Every structure is written in structure tokens, then in C-alpha cells.
Amino acid sequence: MSFDDFHMEYLLVAMAAIILYLIYYVFTKDSEYYKNIHSVASVVEDLNRELYYLKKKLQDTQNGLKNSSSHMSDEEIYQEIERSVYDMVQPLSVGLQKMQETMQTLDAKIDSRISSLENGVKQISIPTSIHGNDDEKIISLFKQGVSLDTISKELHISKPEVEFVLKINQIK
């Protein structure tokens, strides 16, 4: 096995390790998102239950007002209904505000994690050359008429890497 083959295998193993880490990262974050979504779902379920009880209480209040409406004026009935509706809507409004805050927090977390994943993927992309500082040296030597083998030996890099740099820079 030549040095170049060993170097290429090492590069492939390193890239495979990075990909496996990213997969692990995505799965762990996915479980966190599931937990957060589950908590939001439980809040929604509690709000639905509270809404059901509020509707029932409103219906009971309306029935009670119908029975006692002969003793109350229209203005008193209106005020009683307004007060009952406000009392029933207030907990629902607070619950909705909490749910909105939770959703905004989750949205911010998701946005930050997506951007960090995008940055991670950008960093994984194949570099223009393994030795970025050697690009200019390779191009200069090649333009001077030095052979690929000589450039490879002089800079201690493989011949395919030299060809890759020249190809990327559209020289050869």
C-alpha cells in the first residue's frame, strides 16, 4: 500500500467520522425537538380542557341568568354576561400567551440549530486543496515547466493532489 493510498484512506475515515457525528447530532436534537413539541401538545390539551370547562360554565351561567332574568334589568344581565365571559376568557388568554412564548422560543432554537448545521456542512465541503498554501507554488512551478512528479516530490504532496489543484484552477 502506497503512502498516497494510506493518506486517501485516512481522509475517507475522517470524513466518515464527521458524517457519523453529524448524524448523531441530528438524532439527539430530534429527540429534544420531540420533547419540546410534546410539552406544547400537553399545553394545548390543557387549554382545550379548560375551554371545555369554560363553555360548560358559560352555559350554566346562561341557564342561571334565564331563570333569574325576570329579577334583573337588561343592563344588569349585560354586565353579568360580560363579567362571566371575561372571567372565562382570562385564563385562556394567559395560556395562549404562554404557548406563543414557547413557540417563539422553539422557533429561535430551531433557527439557531439550522444555521449551525448549515455552517457545519459548509465546513465539511471538500477543500480546494489539501495544502491551501501550496496552490500558488504548484501553479508557479507548473507554469515554469516543472513536471508534475517533480512538483509532487518537492512539495511533499501526491501527484493526484497536484493534478487536482491544477484542475480546480483550470490550468490543466
N, C-alpha and C positions, 0 to 999 in steps of 0.2 A: 504494500500500500504506500503510495507516494505522499509526500508532505501536503500537496495540493488536495488530494482526496481526503486526508485527515482534516485539513482546515475546512473543507466544504462540509464534512460530516459534523464537525464541531459547530459550524454556523447553523446547520439544519437542526441540530439538537437544541441549540439556544433559541431558535425561532419557535420550535415546538414547545419548549418550556414556557415561553412568553404567551403563546396561544392558549396553552392549558391554564396558565394563571388567569388570563382574561376570561376564559370560560368559567373558572371557579368564581371569579369576582362577580360575573353577571348572575350566576345562580344564587350566590349569597345575597346580593342586592335584591334579586327577585323575591326571595323569601321575606326580606324586610318590607318590600312593597306589599306583599300579600298580607303581612301582619297589619300594616297601616290601612290597607283597604278594608280588612276585616273590622278594624276598630271604627272606621267610618260607617260601615254597614251596620254595626251594632248601634251607633248613634242614630242612624236613620230609622232603625227598627224601634228604638226607644221613642223617637219623635212620632212615628206612626201610632204607637200605643198611646202616647199622650194625646195625640189628635183624636183618637177614638174616644178616649175618656172625656175630652173636652166637648166633642159632639154630643155625647150622651148627656153630659151635664147641661149643655145648652138646650137640648130637647126637654130635659126635666124642668129647667128654668122656664122655658116657654109654656110648658104644660101648667106649671105652678102659676105663671102670670095669667094664663087664660082663666084659671079657676079664681084668681083673686082680682082679675081685671075690673070687675064691677065696682070694687072699692077704690081703685086708683084712677087718676086722671090720665089723659093721653100723654101729657108731659112726663108724669112720673113713670109711666110704662116705658117711654122712650129712654129716659135716664137709667132705668133699671136694666134694660136690654143693653144699652151702651156700656154700662159698668160690667155687666156679665161677659160681654164679648171682649172687653179689654182684659179682664181677669183671665180669660181663657187663652187669648192670643199672646199675652206677655211671655209665658214660659216657652211657647212655640217660637216666638221671635228670638229669645235668648238661645234656644237650641239651634236655630238656623244660623245665628251669628257664630256660634262655636263651630258648627260644621263648616261654614265658609272659611273661618280662620284655619281649620285643619286642612281643608282642601288647598288653600293658598300655601301653607307650609309644605304639603306634599308636592305641590307643583314646583315650588322653588327647589326642593331636594331633587326631584326628578330632572329638572333643567340642569342643575349643577352636576349631577352624575352623568347625564348625557354628554355634557361638554367635556367632562373629564375622560369619558370613554372615547370621545372623538379625538381628544388630544393624545390619548394612549395609542389609538390606531394610527394617527399621523406619525408618531414616533417609531412605530413598527415598520413602516414602509421601507422598502429596500433603499439603502443609501446609494448615492451616485458613484461612490467607490468605497472600498474598504478603508483605504488610507486617503482621506479627503485632501490632505496637504500634498499628496503625490500627484494629483491630477495635472497640475501645471508642469511638474517635472517630466511626467510621461509625455505630455503633448510637446513640450520643448525638445526633448530628446528625439522623439519620433520625427519632428519637423527637420531636425538636423541630420536625419538619415540613419539614426542608430536603429539596429534591428530589434524586434520585439523580445527575442531571447536575451539580448544584452541589457535592454531596459529592465526586464524582469529580474535578472541577476543583480544588476547594480542597485535597484531599489528594494530588493528582497521581497518581491511580491510575485504571484504566479503569472504566467503568460496569459491565461484567460482573464485575469483581472486587468492586465494591461490592455487587452483587446476590448474588454468591457468599457473601460474609461474612454478609449478612442471612439468606440461605437456610440456611447452616450453623448460625447461631444461632437459627433458627426464628422469625425476626421477620417475614419476608415470605414 
